[in-house]
Amino acid sequence: MANKLNDEDKKKKCKEFEDYLDREKIIIKNPAVFDNAYNPEEIVKRKETYLLYSEVSDFVNYRNPNNLLLVGLPGTGKTVTVEHIQKKMNNILKEKKIKTIKINCADKTSNQILSFMIGDVTKLTSDNLLLKKFFSNMEEDCLLILDEIDKARGIQKLLNNLSRPKEVQEDFSKNLSLILISNDLNFADSLESYIRSSLKLKTIYFEPYSKNALTNILKERISLGFVNDKSITNILIKFIAEKTSSGRRGDCRIAIDTLFYSAKKAEQDNRDFITERDITLMFDKSIRQIEQNRIAKLTNNQLIVLVACSKSKNKSVEDIQEEYLNLSGKMGLKQLKSKSMIFYLLNYLDMQNLIFREIKTIVKNNIPKKEMLISLKVSEDIIMDEFNKRTLNLT
């Protein structure tokens, strides 16, 4: 009898689950268009788009190495623009006998990147041998796209060699052009001067999306992903765009996530329309998820400086440096002891919208002195969650 009841309970629960699955799609008909990895057929074109068109066409037409650095804050359209051009130009590039290779370099060593370049991710050997194999196997000119190059590990020597293929392979006769993509606005400055000289990078800076651009992007996603575009008013679309452009430096991912989560919230409440309250709640949720992802991508030193910012009592650069040295020393990590390196990391964290820097006048021993004070723009619990995940536990 008990087994029979259990079976009936299971069927009932299964039926309830099926009811949820079979629920009518009230608002969202195609969730894929709200995914951060979604590559739209058309993008909102800006001056950066046309600059990139121009530079890539120069390489196609004249075959001279034309190395580009695309920089901008997260969510400003660097990767989606490159992928759009890559997709749109694919047939043309094939006809012109140009091969494109795109690699996400986040947390990869030069050896891993080279392995991806030759299409063999299992065979590990020296960088020099992999590079020579890549050059000797090149049957066509190549456009090499290295995304999140600022997150790669030990990349400088590889970039130098890629800019001087004939010094590595004497009989090299093809043409290689690079597109480097970075969220770090100071990435070029982090390279050794002789590497910058060899690369001859042309920089294209991607401005944060404006309110109007974000509005157009949201309307495009709504037309593709919603059952009915009347589920959200124009006023609320502009509300999302305004909050994103003014409060989150035009990060397009936050705007799209907010729209998607708001639609899901309305559906869960069995509504076919989105409210301002949905947006306010889901905007905060979107920011938290973006922050978690952003912090997860930090290097150990960047993360420890961020932890030091949260643990420092006075929030001055000197206090943060002292806290950083204390933490990294306990963990036995290679330390960055110069104050200039701490400034560099703080600058990076500021550009990632993780901290806020403010100049204040502090009185010490009756002497007024200007100091830079740091405050967090993310929750300390998110920082410590990532810190603990990496087993870098405070003792």
C-alpha positions in Angstrom: 0.0 0.0 0.0 2.8 2.4 0.9 4.6 1.7 -2.4 1.4 2.4 -4.3 1.0 5.7 -2.5 4.7 6.5 -3.2 4.2 5.8 -6.9 1.1 8.0 -7.0 3.0 10.8 -5.2 5.8 10.5 -7.8 3.4 10.7 -10.7 1.7 13.7 -9.1 5.1 15.5 -8.7 6.1 14.5 -12.2 2.8 15.9 -13.6 3.4 19.1 -11.7 6.8 19.4 -13.2 5.4 18.7 -16.7 2.8 21.4 -16.1 5.6 23.9 -15.5 7.5 22.7 -18.6 4.3 22.9 -20.8 3.3 26.3 -19.5 2.5 28.7 -22.3 5.4 31.0 -23.1 3.8 34.3 -22.1 6.7 36.6 -22.8 10.0 34.8 -23.8 9.9 32.8 -27.0 13.6 32.5 -27.7 15.9 32.7 -24.6 19.0 32.2 -26.7 19.0 35.9 -27.9 19.5 37.1 -24.3 22.6 34.9 -23.8 25.9 36.8 -23.5 27.4 34.4 -26.0 24.7 35.2 -28.6 26.1 36.6 -31.8 23.4 38.8 -33.5 23.0 38.9 -37.3 23.2 42.6 -37.1 24.8 44.8 -34.5 24.4 48.5 -33.5 27.1 50.0 -35.6 29.2 52.8 -34.2 32.3 54.7 -35.3 34.4 51.8 -33.7 32.7 49.4 -36.1 33.7 51.4 -39.2 37.3 51.9 -37.9 37.6 48.2 -37.6 36.2 47.6 -41.1 38.8 50.1 -42.5 41.8 48.5 -40.7 40.8 44.9 -41.6 40.2 45.8 -45.2 43.7 47.4 -45.4 45.2 44.0 -44.4 43.0 42.2 -46.9 43.9 44.6 -49.8 47.6 45.2 -49.1 48.6 42.2 -47.0 50.9 44.3 -44.7 50.7 43.3 -41.1 48.2 45.6 -39.5 48.2 44.8 -35.8 45.2 46.2 -33.9 44.4 46.6 -30.2 40.8 46.9 -29.3 40.4 48.3 -25.8 37.4 49.3 -23.7 35.5 48.5 -20.5 33.6 45.2 -20.2 30.3 45.1 -22.1 31.3 47.8 -24.7 31.0 45.5 -27.7 34.6 44.6 -28.6 34.1 40.9 -29.0 30.7 41.0 -30.5 31.9 43.5 -33.1 34.9 41.3 -34.1 32.7 38.2 -34.3 30.2 40.1 -36.4 32.9 41.2 -38.9 34.4 37.7 -38.8 31.1 36.1 -39.7 30.1 38.7 -42.3 33.5 38.6 -44.0 34.0 34.9 -43.8 33.3 34.1 -47.4 35.2 37.1 -48.6 38.2 36.2 -46.5 38.1 32.6 -47.9 38.0 33.9 -51.5 41.0 36.2 -50.7 42.8 33.2 -49.2 42.9 34.6 -45.6 42.4 32.3 -42.7 41.0 33.6 -39.4 41.7 32.1 -36.0 40.0 33.4 -32.8 41.2 32.3 -29.4 40.0 33.4 -25.9 43.2 33.8 -24.0 41.8 34.2 -20.5 44.0 32.3 -18.0 45.9 30.5 -20.8 49.7 30.3 -21.0 51.5 31.1 -24.2 52.0 27.3 -24.7 48.3 26.7 -24.5 47.5 29.5 -26.9 50.0 28.1 -29.4 48.5 24.7 -29.1 45.1 26.2 -30.0 46.7 28.0 -32.9 48.0 24.8 -34.5 44.8 22.9 -33.6 46.4 20.4 -31.3 45.5 21.1 -27.6 46.8 17.7 -26.3 50.4 17.8 -27.5 52.6 19.8 -25.2 56.1 20.8 -26.3 58.2 24.0 -26.2 56.9 27.3 -27.3 59.5 27.6 -30.0 58.7 24.3 -31.6 54.9 25.1 -31.5 55.5 28.5 -33.0 57.7 27.1 -35.8 55.1 24.5 -36.5 52.4 27.1 -36.8 54.5 29.3 -39.2 55.5 26.3 -41.3 51.9 25.0 -41.5 50.6 28.4 -42.7 49.3 27.9 -46.2 47.4 31.2 -46.3 47.7 34.6 -44.9 46.2 34.7 -41.4 44.2 37.1 -39.2 44.8 36.0 -35.6 42.3 37.3 -33.0 43.4 37.0 -29.4 40.5 37.9 -27.1 41.0 38.8 -23.4 44.7 39.1 -24.1 45.1 41.0 -20.8 44.1 37.8 -18.9 46.7 35.6 -20.6 49.7 34.4 -18.6 53.2 35.2 -19.7 52.2 36.5 -23.1 54.9 39.1 -23.9 57.5 36.8 -25.5 54.8 35.2 -27.7 53.5 38.6 -28.9 57.1 39.7 -29.7 57.6 36.5 -31.8 54.3 36.8 -33.6 55.3 40.3 -34.6 58.6 39.0 -36.1 57.7 35.7 -37.9 60.7 35.9 -40.3 63.1 35.9 -37.4 61.5 32.7 -36.1 61.1 31.0 -39.5 63.6 32.1 -42.1 61.6 30.9 -45.1 58.3 32.4 -43.8 56.5 34.0 -46.8 52.9 34.6 -45.6 51.4 37.6 -43.9 50.1 37.5 -40.3 48.0 40.3 -38.8 46.9 40.4 -35.1 43.7 41.7 -33.4 44.2 41.9 -29.7 41.2 42.5 -27.5 41.6 43.8 -23.9 39.4 45.2 -21.1 42.5 46.7 -19.6 42.8 50.2 -21.0 46.5 50.2 -20.0 47.4 46.9 -21.6 49.8 48.4 -24.2 51.6 50.3 -21.5 52.2 47.0 -19.6 54.2 45.6 -22.6 57.9 46.1 -22.8 58.9 49.0 -25.0 60.7 46.9 -27.6 57.5 44.7 -27.9 55.3 47.8 -28.4 57.8 49.0 -31.0 57.8 45.6 -32.8 54.0 45.2 -32.8 53.2 48.8 -34.0 49.7 48.5 -32.5 46.9 50.7 -33.8 44.5 51.2 -30.9 40.7 51.4 -31.3 39.0 52.5 -28.1 35.4 51.3 -27.7 33.4 53.9 -25.9 30.7 52.7 -23.3 27.3 52.3 -25.0 25.2 55.4 -24.8 21.6 55.4 -23.6 20.3 55.5 -27.2 22.6 52.6 -28.3 21.4 50.5 -25.4 17.8 51.3 -26.2 18.3 50.1 -29.8 20.1 46.9 -28.7 17.3 46.1 -26.2 14.6 46.7 -28.8 16.4 44.4 -31.3 16.6 41.6 -28.7 12.9 42.1 -27.8 11.9 41.8 -31.4 13.8 38.5 -31.7 13.2 37.0 -28.2 9.7 38.1 -27.0 6.3 36.7 -28.0 4.9 40.2 -28.1 6.9 43.5 -27.9 4.0 45.0 -26.0 5.2 43.1 -22.9 7.4 46.0 -22.1 6.8 49.7 -22.7 9.2 52.1 -24.4 9.4 54.0 -21.2 10.7 50.9 -19.3 13.1 50.0 -22.1 14.6 53.5 -21.7 14.6 53.1 -18.0 16.9 50.0 -18.3 19.1 51.8 -20.7 19.4 54.9 -18.5 20.2 52.9 -15.3 22.9 51.0 -17.3 24.5 53.9 -19.0 24.5 56.2 -15.9 25.2 53.7 -13.2 27.1 50.8 -14.8 29.3 52.6 -17.5 27.1 51.4 -20.4 27.8 47.7 -19.8 25.5 46.1 -22.4 25.5 42.7 -20.7 23.8 44.2 -17.6 21.1 45.8 -19.7 20.3 42.5 -21.6 20.4 40.4 -18.4 18.1 42.8 -16.7 15.6 42.6 -19.5 15.7 38.8 -19.6 15.5 38.3 -15.8 12.6 40.9 -15.6 10.7 38.9 -18.3 11.3 35.6 -16.4 10.1 37.3 -13.1 6.8 38.4 -14.9 6.2 34.9 -16.3 6.8 33.3 -12.9 4.1 35.7 -11.5 1.8 34.7 -14.5 1.9 38.2 -16.0 2.4 39.0 -19.7 3.9 42.4 -18.9 7.0 43.7 -17.2 6.9 46.3 -14.4 9.3 48.9 -13.1 9.6 46.9 -9.9 10.7 43.8 -11.9 13.4 45.9 -13.5 14.7 47.4 -10.3 15.0 44.0 -8.6 16.5 42.3 -11.6 19.0 45.1 -12.3 20.5 44.4 -8.9 20.6 40.7 -9.6 22.3 41.3 -13.0 24.9 43.4 -11.4 25.7 40.8 -8.8 26.1 38.0 -11.4 28.3 40.3 -13.6 30.4 41.1 -10.5 30.8 37.5 -9.6 32.0 36.7 -13.1 34.3 39.7 -13.2 35.9 38.8 -9.9 36.3 35.2 -10.9 38.5 36.4 -13.9 40.9 38.3 -11.7 44.4 37.1 -11.3 45.5 36.1 -7.8 47.4 39.4 -7.3 44.4 41.4 -8.5 42.1 39.5 -6.2 44.4 39.9 -3.2 44.6 43.7 -3.8 40.8 43.7 -3.9 40.6 41.7 -0.6 43.2 44.2 0.8 40.9 47.0 -0.2 38.1 45.5 1.8 40.2 44.6 4.8 42.2 47.9 5.0 41.1 50.1 7.9 41.9 53.5 6.5 41.5 52.7 2.8 44.6 54.6 1.8 47.1 53.2 -0.8 49.7 52.7 1.9 47.3 50.7 4.1 46.2 48.6 1.1 49.8 47.9 0.1 50.6 46.8 3.7 47.5 44.6 3.8 48.3 43.1 0.4 51.9 42.3 1.5 50.6 40.7 4.7 48.1 38.5 2.9 50.4 37.5 0.0 53.2 36.8 2.5 51.0 34.4 4.5 50.2 32.6 1.3 53.7 32.3 0.1 52.9 34.0 -3.2 55.3 36.1 -5.2 54.8 39.6 -4.0 54.5 42.9 -5.9 56.5 45.1 -3.6 56.6 48.4 -5.5 54.0 51.0 -4.8 53.7 51.7 -8.5 52.5 48.1 -9.1 49.8 48.5 -6.4 48.7 51.7 -8.2 48.6 49.8 -11.5 46.4 47.1 -10.0 44.1 49.6 -8.3 43.8 51.4 -11.6 42.7 48.1 -13.3 40.2 47.4 -10.5 38.8 50.8 -10.9 38.4 50.3 -14.7 36.6 47.1 -14.0 34.1 49.0 -11.9 35.1 47.1 -8.7 36.4 50.0 -6.7 36.1 53.8 -6.5 39.1 56.1 -6.0 38.7 59.5 -4.4 41.2 62.2 -3.5 40.6 63.6 0.0 42.5 66.0 2.2 43.7 64.2 5.3 45.2 66.1 8.3 48.1 64.3 10.0 50.1 66.0 12.8 48.3 69.2 12.0 49.5 69.0 8.4 47.0 68.8 5.6 47.9 66.2 3.0 46.1 64.9 -0.1 45.6 61.1 -0.2 43.8 58.7 -2.5 41.2 56.7 -0.6 39.6 53.6 -2.0 36.1 52.3 -1.5 34.5 49.1 -2.8 31.8 49.1 -5.5 31.1 45.4 -5.0 29.9 43.4 -2.0 32.6 42.1 0.3 30.8 38.7 0.5 31.3 38.2 -3.3 35.0 39.0 -3.0 35.5 36.6 -0.1 33.5 33.9 -1.8 35.9 33.9 -4.7 38.9 34.3 -2.4 37.8 31.2 -0.4 37.1 29.2 -3.6 40.8 29.6 -4.5 41.7 28.3 -1.1 43.5 31.5 -0.3 41.9 31.5 3.2 42.8 34.2 5.7 44.6 32.7 8.8 
